[in-house]
């Protein structure tokens, strides 16, 4: 998770468990290509542990691991 993603998670009152629930049980609603790097990022919407809505923006990093770019409640 990026520092920005972590800061946004805390600011919106979300936990790591919320983020993982959104990623694992949510759905990809949009795919965006970064204009500068040409990397694809994915907007994932789902529910949190307490059934609030949440969104995660993530990409696959150069090592093949998921990178959480930002997180917010919706």
C-alpha positions in Angstrom: 0.0 0.0 0.0 1.3 3.5 -0.9 1.7 6.1 1.8 -1.1 8.0 0.2 -3.4 5.0 0.3 -2.6 4.4 3.9 -3.3 8.0 4.8 -6.6 8.0 2.9 -7.6 4.7 4.6 -7.1 6.2 8.0 -8.8 9.5 7.1 -11.9 7.6 6.0 -12.0 5.4 9.1 -11.2 2.2 7.2 -9.0 -0.7 8.3 -6.8 -3.1 6.4 -9.5 -5.7 6.8 -11.9 -3.4 5.0 -9.5 -2.9 2.2 -9.0 -6.6 1.7 -12.7 -7.3 1.9 -13.2 -4.7 -0.9 -10.5 -6.2 -3.0 -11.4 -9.8 -2.5 -15.2 -9.6 -2.6 -15.8 -6.4 -4.6 -15.8 -5.9 -8.3 -13.7 -4.1 -10.8 -15.9 -1.2 -12.1 -13.3 0.6 -14.2 -9.9 0.1 -15.7 -7.8 3.2 -16.3 -4.5 3.7 -18.1 -2.0 6.1 -16.6 -1.1 8.7 -19.3 2.5 9.0 -18.2 3.5 5.5 -17.3 1.0 3.6 -19.4 0.3 1.3 -16.4 -3.2 0.0 -15.9 -4.9 0.7 -12.6 -8.2 -0.8 -11.5 -11.1 0.8 -9.6 -12.7 -1.8 -7.3 -15.9 -1.2 -5.4 -17.2 -3.3 -2.5 -18.4 -3.5 1.0 -16.4 -3.0 4.2 -16.6 -5.1 7.4 -19.4 -3.1 8.7 -21.2 -3.0 5.3 -20.3 0.5 4.3 -19.4 1.1 0.7 -15.7 1.5 -0.2 -13.5 1.9 -3.2 -9.9 0.7 -3.8 -7.7 1.9 -6.6 -4.9 -0.6 -7.3 -2.4 -1.7 -9.9 -0.1 -4.6 -10.5 3.4 -3.5 -9.6 6.7 -4.4 -11.4 7.2 -7.3 -9.1 3.8 -8.7 -9.9 2.3 -7.8 -6.5 -0.9 -5.8 -6.0 -0.2 -2.1 -5.1 -3.0 -0.2 -3.3 -2.8 3.3 -4.7 -5.7 4.9 -2.8 -8.7 3.9 -0.7 -11.9 5.8 0.2 -15.3 5.1 1.6 -18.3 5.7 -0.7 
